[in-house]
Amino acid sequence: MIIRKPLFTALALAVSFTAASAFAAGETPAAPMAAPMAATAPAAPITKEQATEMALKAHPGKVTKAYEDSHKGKKTWEIKITGDDGKKWEVYYEIATGALVDEKSK
């Protein structure tokens, strides 16, 4: 990794000068912007109950099965629902992140 000290030094001086000017004028210096949480922290694993709740919100009805499976190369919770509309649904959520992997109706 190449570190360009002149650029870094100039940036550090600019930040220091801006903060010092604001402080001298009686203003509170603005806090630096933090990176979004989603970009830095991985999502937490989800439970079977959480996956079931999410599936029922998407497809109201009665859960007939809920179990751990693998789908599209990911460890998932597979939730089978008989929908209030009469359709049968299979919904797959990735265990590690809670992301929807797939859903199928029959």
C-alpha positions as a Python dict, from the first residue, in 0.01 Angstrom:
ca = {
    (1, 'M'): (0, 0, 0),
    (2, 'I'): (138, 341, -96),
    (3, 'I'): (88, 619, 156),
    (4, 'R'): (116, 965, 18),
    (5, 'K'): (232, 1171, 311),
    (6, 'P'): (198, 1512, 143),
    (7, 'L'): (-168, 1444, 61),
    (8, 'F'): (-235, 1305, 407),
    (9, 'T'): (-60, 1600, 571),
    (10, 'A'): (-256, 1851, 362),
    (11, 'L'): (-583, 1678, 450),
    (12, 'A'): (-496, 1668, 821),
    (13, 'L'): (-407, 2037, 816),
    (14, 'A'): (-730, 2129, 637),
    (15, 'V'): (-938, 1939, 893),
    (16, 'S'): (-747, 2093, 1184),
    (17, 'F'): (-780, 2444, 1040),
    (18, 'T'): (-1154, 2404, 981),
    (19, 'A'): (-1212, 2274, 1334),
    (20, 'A'): (-995, 2546, 1488),
    (21, 'S'): (-1175, 2819, 1290),
    (22, 'A'): (-1515, 2692, 1396),
    (23, 'F'): (-1405, 2667, 1760),
    (24, 'A'): (-1262, 3021, 1754),
    (25, 'A'): (-1590, 3152, 1614),
    (26, 'G'): (-1780, 2989, 1902),
    (27, 'E'): (-1929, 2715, 1686),
    (28, 'T'): (-1925, 2347, 1762),
    (29, 'P'): (-1721, 2163, 1501),
    (30, 'A'): (-1918, 1911, 1300),
    (31, 'A'): (-1852, 1548, 1381),
    (32, 'P'): (-1704, 1340, 1101),
    (33, 'M'): (-1958, 1126, 917),
    (34, 'A'): (-1956, 762, 1020),
    (35, 'A'): (-1977, 478, 771),
    (36, 'P'): (-2320, 314, 740),
    (37, 'M'): (-2361, 19, 976),
    (38, 'A'): (-2473, -219, 701),
    (39, 'A'): (-2146, -172, 517),
    (40, 'T'): (-1927, -256, 816),
    (41, 'A'): (-2117, -497, 1039),
    (42, 'P'): (-2249, -832, 919),
    (43, 'A'): (-2614, -911, 985),
    (44, 'A'): (-2688, -1142, 1278),
    (45, 'P'): (-2811, -1498, 1224),
    (46, 'I'): (-3187, -1544, 1240),
    (47, 'T'): (-3384, -1804, 1433),
    (48, 'K'): (-3645, -2037, 1289),
    (49, 'E'): (-3912, -1830, 1467),
    (50, 'Q'): (-3790, -1508, 1304),
    (51, 'A'): (-3787, -1673, 960),
    (52, 'T'): (-4140, -1801, 1022),
    (53, 'E'): (-4263, -1454, 1118),
    (54, 'M'): (-4109, -1299, 806),
    (55, 'A'): (-4258, -1566, 581),
    (56, 'L'): (-4606, -1521, 732),
    (57, 'K'): (-4587, -1144, 683),
    (58, 'A'): (-4510, -1201, 315),
    (59, 'H'): (-4763, -1485, 270),
    (60, 'P'): (-5035, -1496, 539),
    (61, 'G'): (-5164, -1844, 614),
    (62, 'K'): (-5071, -2152, 814),
    (63, 'V'): (-4715, -2283, 849),
    (64, 'T'): (-4705, -2654, 771),
    (65, 'K'): (-4327, -2705, 811),
    (66, 'A'): (-4024, -2503, 914),
    (67, 'Y'): (-3678, -2653, 912),
    (68, 'E'): (-3312, -2597, 834),
    (69, 'D'): (-3213, -2676, 476),
    (70, 'S'): (-2969, -2565, 210),
    (71, 'H'): (-3087, -2382, -100),
    (72, 'K'): (-2885, -2223, -378),
    (73, 'G'): (-2565, -2305, -191),
    (74, 'K'): (-2667, -2132, 133),
    (75, 'K'): (-2778, -2259, 473),
    (76, 'T'): (-3142, -2158, 494),
    (77, 'W'): (-3461, -2186, 691),
    (78, 'E'): (-3725, -2338, 465),
    (79, 'I'): (-4076, -2234, 562),
    (80, 'K'): (-4374, -2409, 401),
    (81, 'I'): (-4705, -2224, 416),
    (82, 'T'): (-5057, -2299, 304),
    (83, 'G'): (-5169, -1947, 224),
    (84, 'D'): (-5502, -1789, 308),
    (85, 'D'): (-5542, -1755, -70),
    (86, 'G'): (-5515, -2136, -112),
    (87, 'K'): (-5162, -2128, -261),
    (88, 'K'): (-4883, -2337, -113),
    (89, 'W'): (-4560, -2146, -57),
    (90, 'E'): (-4199, -2245, 7),
    (91, 'V'): (-3994, -1953, 138),
    (92, 'Y'): (-3618, -1969, 200),
    (93, 'Y'): (-3426, -1727, 426),
    (94, 'E'): (-3049, -1738, 467),
    (95, 'I'): (-2975, -1828, 829),
    (96, 'A'): (-2658, -1617, 854),
    (97, 'T'): (-2812, -1289, 733),
    (98, 'G'): (-3190, -1324, 722),
    (99, 'A'): (-3189, -1239, 351),
    (100, 'L'): (-3462, -1385, 132),
    (101, 'V'): (-3297, -1649, -89),
    (102, 'D'): (-3602, -1772, -281),
    (103, 'E'): (-3977, -1819, -268),
    (104, 'K'): (-4195, -2053, -474),
    (105, 'S'): (-4569, -2099, -503),
    (106, 'K'): (-4758, -2406, -617),
}
